[in-house]
Amino acid sequence: MHFHLKIPPGLGKSFWVAAFIIIGVELALHNESIVHRYRSVFAVGRAIDKLHYVEQHPPHLLFIGNSRVDNAIDALSINHILMQPSTYSFNLGLPGANLLIYHGIIKRISAQGLLGPQGINTVILGLDESAFQEENSLGYISFLAHRTTLWNSGRYQDWLGSYLRLWSYCANLRQLQEPDKILKFIEASINSIDPIGGAAATYQGYRAGFGATQNEAQVVRQEGSAQQPPSPNVETYLWRTIDLLQSRDVRILVTILPLRDRSSAFFDTSQTALPYRILLARLQQRGVTILSTATNYSSSEFINAGHLNNQGAQHFSADLGHQLTTLGIQ
C-alpha cells in the first residue's frame, strides 16, 4: 500500500516552496550561531550572546536575574572593589526572564562542568516578584529552559515549543512587521551588529546607559506582578536551582534590587506580601545569604519605578561590592 500526499491542483510548486521556507526557518531557529547573529534585533539573541561569553570565559562570580539586574549591576565596578581582574564577575541579567530561565541557564552551564570551586563558585540571584510569575513575552523558554525538566514538570506545551520553535516563537517574529525591526533585521543580516548597550564583553554583561530603551510594557508587567503571589509552578524552579547549585558546592547569595516608589514584597510587612517573606525565610533556612538592600536611593537614580539608571547602578554596585568584601568574597 502506497501513500501519496495529495496537493490541491495548482498549488504544487507553491506548497513545496512554502514547506522549504518553513523548514529552513525552523532549522535556523535551532542554530545558535544564527540566533546570535540577530542579537541586536531579538532579546533571545542578546541572551545567547551573554551565555556564550560565560561559557567561553567562565567568571568566578555570576549575577543572574532579569532586567533589574541587567541594568543595575556593573560587574567591572564590582571587580574593581574586590580588587580582582576585569573578568572575575559577569552580569547575566536577561530582561523578561523568570526562574524557569534562571534554572535553564544553571542546568546548561552545569552540564559543561563550569560550576564549582575551580569555576563559577559564587552565584548571586537578583530576585523580584516578577521572577516568580509566568512570563514568556520575549520567547526565552523555547531556547533556554531545560527540556527534560519541562517534561517532568508537566509543561508539555513549553516542551513541544522547544522543538517547534517557529510555532512557539512566532509572536516574537511578528515584530518584523514593524519597519524599524525589519530594517534592523536586514542590517544584521549584512553586518555583525552588537545589541543596544554593547557586546557581552564590553561591560561584562552590564547594559550601561539603558535609558529610554526600557520596554514600558515590561515595566507595567513587573510592577503588576508585585500584587500577585508567587506562581507555584514557577517557584518550584527556584528550589531546583538552589539544589543544583548546592550540589556543585557553589555559594549562593540573593540580592533584592531597590525600587523607586515602594518596598519590595520581600520586605513589605503587609499581609499580601506574606508569601514573599516566607520565601526569603526558606532561602535563609537553606543556607542562602540574603544581602541587605539600602534604601537611600533618590528618584534621580531611576529610569522608572523599577529600574536604576547608570548613576543608580554605580551606587548599587558600590554597595554590593562592599558587602561582598565584608563577606570575604575575593
Disulfide bonds with the S-S distance in Angstrom:
none
